Amino acid sequence: MFFQSIYQMITAGTDLNINIRKVDNSLSVAVMPRRNSLKEDTRQNMVPLVVNGTPAELDMGFLQTILQPIQKVQGLLVNAENFEKQAEKATSQAKSSKTPTVSAESKGSQGKT
């Protein structure tokens, strides 16, 4: 059931990193969705969702706890990815439009002496 639920939670292109640490009598679980297509500085600013609880508590409510935040973050990641692509496209278009051009006015003055 766990992996079937995870499969439904994430979209293609999204990696879901899960780190589990034992702390005294409980577990600390860090969940981090990532999209490798995002720029490194964007990925660096992401923070994981951390869920703490006993193993029994996590068995009962872990998937329900992470479902909505994971879906929301995936939407943000896709939006960030689209924004980066559009910004890159706009930058390349701006660079290509800055190529020197000769206006009709300057052409006309060159021919007269």
Secondary structure, 3 states (H helix, E strand, C coil): CHHHHHHHHCCCCCEEEEEEEEECCEEEEEEEEECCCCCHHHHHCCCCEEEEECHHHHHHHHHHHHHHHHHHHHHHHHHHHHHHHHHHHHHHHHHHHCCCCCCHHHHHHHHCC
